Amino acid sequence: MNWWRFNAEYLHLSHKENFVSIIYAWMREEGVREAYIKYTPGGEERWKILSEGVNRRYQDIVREHVGH
């Protein structure tokens, strides 16, 4: 796993349209959640906040571009 996968929230990449789809997909890969929680201070709570934000932003982008 790449270093910046775990630092996406610090760089605010999870809010940028160009990165949301990538982060959304990574968050569904096996082992990403567990590694994030294990190696990130406050991992469980931060994962919840990050994943909710990414899911919400991803759905917004889908609606904007697909029209659903």
Secondary structure as the mmCIF struct_conf table of DSSP 4:
data_model
#
loop_
_struct_conf.conf_type_id
_struct_conf.id
_struct_conf.beg_label_comp_id
_struct_conf.beg_label_asym_id
_struct_conf.beg_label_seq_id
_struct_conf.end_label_comp_id
_struct_conf.end_label_asym_id
_struct_conf.end_label_seq_id
HELX_RH_AL_P HELX_RH_AL_P1 TRP A 3 PHE A 6
TURN_TY1_P TURN_TY1_P1 ASN A 7 HIS A 12
HELX_RH_3T_P HELX_RH_3T_P1 LEU A 13 HIS A 15
BEND BEND1 LYS A 16 LYS A 16
HELX_RH_AL_P HELX_RH_AL_P2 GLU A 17 TRP A 26
TURN_TY1_P TURN_TY1_P2 MET A 27 ARG A 28
BEND BEND2 GLU A 29 GLU A 29
TURN_TY1_P TURN_TY1_P3 GLU A 30 GLY A 31
HELX_RH_AL_P HELX_RH_AL_P3 VAL A 32 TYR A 39
BEND BEND3 THR A 40 THR A 40
TURN_TY1_P TURN_TY1_P4 PRO A 41 GLY A 42
HELX_RH_AL_P HELX_RH_AL_P4 GLY A 43 VAL A 66
#
